[in-house]
Amino acid sequence: MSNISAIIVSKEANEVEIFSANELSNYLGIMTNDQIKITNIASGKCLYVGFIPDNAEYKNQLFDELADLHDDGFIIRAYGDDIIIKGKNSRGTLYGVYEYLNRLGARWYFPGKEHEFIPKRDDIFINGIDIKESPDFNHRSICIHIWEKGFEHWVDFAGKAKLNAIHLHSDEGLDDMEKLAKNRGLDYNFRRHFFGEKYSPEDKSDLDANRKLIKDYIKILPDKINDFFLWPADVVLQIYDNPENWSIADITLMFTNEMAKAIKEIKPKGRMSFLSYWTTWGVPKNIKPLDNVFLEIAHMHQCYSHSITDHSCQTNSKEVMPDIDGLMNVFDPSETHVLGYWLDASLFGRGVYKGLEGRLPYIGNNIRQDFLYYKSKGIKNISTFAVGLNSDYFVKFISPTIFQYSALLWNIKYDLDLETRLFCENYFGETQLSSIFSHTEHIDPRYKGTEAWNELADYLKKSMALINKVLKDTKNDLYIMRLNKLLREFEHVEKWMLSA
């Protein structure tokens, strides 16, 4: 039996607040085996979701405190027999609900109900609770195809992970996103390659054709979209009629400025991203962005075995970080978007990673260092490709990097070591496995033959020995299934290393 009488919502509660109350009721019901009613009438110990009682003497103080928070921020506070869960906006209330459940021991590790951990307990009223949180980054998202198997699980997981947006990697399914995202208050957009592969600072007829192209296209998109992530072709770009011998970065920024002007003609609030990626990577020297042009950094060539700020890595210290530093002198850091590859299974299944089949490396500590670097530069908007992270992926692989990414976006001081131990206890029934997941994998084949590569091989062998040891002592069928999956994953990586 629970020690809470009811969950209280306002009579004027909106869709997100009602969903928040239902989520709280459902999960508390799983914990206690006792369904807690949702009502507008208070009696006994109550959880207030999304509003503050009109007669509460603390009402003005709470609203003043909420006003100082980030839009996604929330307060959870006990007042006698009442606990208030209130966000600055409705989405913040939903995050507050999930944080309350988190404090009761609930965890959502990966998309899908089978990856939840909901403990059994009777005492669900947290006496004296007083939490006030705001995220470290404004925009926190993934970029994925809507047709990925299990996409609906990602929509569900996003709120629980405090991600506030899902961006599609094409316009396919865009019309479905309003309905999918509505009850969680999720923002949505899309990012795609749209323009051609040839660019010139002199060809006015080509500019005119592309102005018409983008204006016609924008007219058929949802009205709520004002930020446009429309990229050049995903090939080596070609430059022609270039008498000043400008760089590709300069010429494509000039082109982006012209497209941004065209957008503004039909959408006064419209903005356009300049994609710094692959052949456009580098700092423009001759062209400055218009006010409605913002930077989008997609450094696919980053070495993910090291953080961006690791000076021992030649790729990151010589080819990535200096250009980002330079770009911050051209573009407004606070408007800049980073589109990373930390969760991109498609990246970790091609090129030098071919044969790895998309298996994400364990790089939680690197992600934290990358985020610290972005934050130091004033960058507030972070996304990652999550292409290939579908239901089939989670049948084969176990990747703590996924929940670590979202947790670090919300709180850059997130305790990786503590939560890794809890993950191992909750997911496998054995905390000693945390040594496996706390290791930073130097999995880039460019290090083959080096000490780092040899250390990875040794780490795999020791990890498999530990998994086998735990398996021998495990009786729980679910834990046995997960441990065998983890063992197969490490055998797969070892086999890939031998063939790389």
Disulfide bonds with the S-S distance in Angstrom:
none
